[in-house]
Amino acid sequence: MSEKQERAVELKNRTGDAHYNCCQSVACVFSDETGIDEMTLKRIGAGFGLGMGGMEGTCGALCGAEMVLGLMKYNGKPIRDNAKELHKKFTEICGASICREIKGVGTGKMLCSCDDCVRNAVAILEQTV
């Protein structure tokens, strides 16, 4: 596991006011690379945790990875292919991209833990950017 993966999981597992959601934990470990301070990234990612707040939407870790991808790759031209590839890799590794499906809500079968979703999103970004 890389240093960024370890730090992202550590941020996610903090408690109280120091807690970061899945999106924030992924985005914030790329603060140096994006040139955006950690608190700004944390604020941007605040609404994307827990499948956008209700487990119905895209996994927060994947949202964070897509945000970082845009910050690092976008230069005025579409990055659809890069975003599509990131999404595909995440889904292959984690089993789905929708939070409730990953967590097994309704099926009782968890496909990937939140910590592993965070690790995987960071790992994919490290390989991509």
C-alpha positions in Angstrom: 0.0 0.0 0.0 1.3 3.4 -0.9 1.8 6.3 1.5 -1.1 8.2 -0.1 -3.4 5.2 0.3 -2.5 4.9 4.0 -3.0 8.6 4.6 -6.4 8.6 2.8 -7.7 5.7 5.0 -6.3 7.4 8.1 -8.2 10.6 7.2 -11.4 8.7 6.5 -11.2 6.9 9.9 -10.7 10.0 12.0 -13.6 10.8 14.3 -15.5 14.0 15.2 -14.7 17.3 13.5 -11.5 15.8 12.1 -13.4 13.2 10.1 -13.1 13.1 6.3 -15.7 11.4 4.1 -14.6 9.0 1.4 -14.5 11.7 -1.3 -12.6 14.1 0.9 -10.1 11.5 2.0 -9.2 10.7 -1.7 -9.1 14.3 -2.9 -7.1 15.7 0.0 -4.1 13.4 -0.3 -3.5 14.9 -3.8 -3.4 18.5 -2.4 0.3 18.9 -3.4 -0.3 17.6 -6.9 -3.4 19.7 -7.6 -2.0 22.9 -6.0 -5.2 23.2 -4.0 -5.0 23.4 -0.2 -6.4 20.5 1.7 -9.2 22.5 3.4 -10.5 23.7 0.1 -10.5 20.2 -1.3 -12.3 19.0 1.9 -14.9 21.7 1.5 -15.4 20.8 -2.2 -15.8 17.1 -1.4 -18.1 17.6 1.6 -21.3 16.7 -0.3 -20.0 13.6 -2.0 -19.6 11.2 0.9 -21.9 8.2 1.5 -23.0 8.0 -2.2 -23.8 11.7 -2.3 -25.4 11.6 1.1 -27.8 8.7 0.9 -26.0 5.8 -0.6 -28.0 6.1 -3.8 -25.3 7.8 -5.8 -21.8 7.2 -7.0 -19.3 6.1 -4.4 -17.6 9.1 -2.7 -14.1 7.7 -3.2 -14.8 7.4 -6.9 -16.2 11.0 -7.0 -13.0 12.2 -5.3 -10.8 10.4 -7.8 -12.7 11.9 -10.7 -12.4 15.4 -9.2 -8.6 15.0 -8.8 -8.4 13.6 -12.3 -10.0 16.7 -13.7 -7.8 19.0 -11.6 -4.7 17.2 -12.8 -5.5 16.3 -16.5 -7.9 19.0 -17.8 -6.3 21.5 -20.0 -9.2 22.8 -22.0 -9.9 19.6 -23.8 -12.4 17.0 -22.7 -11.1 14.2 -20.5 -14.0 11.8 -21.0 -11.8 8.9 -22.0 -9.7 9.3 -18.9 -12.8 9.6 -16.7 -14.4 6.6 -18.3 -11.2 4.5 -17.8 -10.9 5.5 -14.2 -14.6 4.6 -13.6 -14.1 1.3 -15.4 -11.1 0.3 -13.3 -12.8 1.3 -10.1 -15.9 -0.7 -10.9 -13.8 -3.8 -11.9 -11.8 -3.7 -8.6 -14.7 -2.7 -6.3 -17.5 -4.6 -8.0 -19.8 -1.5 -8.6 -19.7 2.3 -8.6 -23.0 3.0 -6.7 -22.5 3.2 -2.9 -25.5 1.1 -1.9 -24.5 -1.7 -4.4 -20.9 -1.7 -3.1 -22.1 -1.9 0.5 -24.6 -4.6 -0.2 -27.7 -2.7 0.8 -30.6 -4.9 -0.1 -28.5 -7.9 -1.0 -26.5 -8.4 2.3 -23.4 -9.0 0.2 -20.7 -6.3 0.6 -18.6 -6.0 -2.5 -15.9 -3.8 -1.1 -15.3 -2.0 2.3 -15.2 1.8 2.4 -11.5 1.7 3.4 -10.8 -0.5 0.3 -12.8 1.8 -2.0 -10.6 4.7 -0.7 -7.4 2.7 -1.2 -8.5 1.6 -4.7 -9.5 5.0 -5.8 -6.1 6.4 -4.7 -4.2 3.6 -6.3 -6.0 4.0 -9.6 -5.2 7.8 -9.5 -1.6 7.1 -8.7 -1.4 4.9 -11.8 -3.3 7.3 -14.0 -1.9 10.8 -13.3 
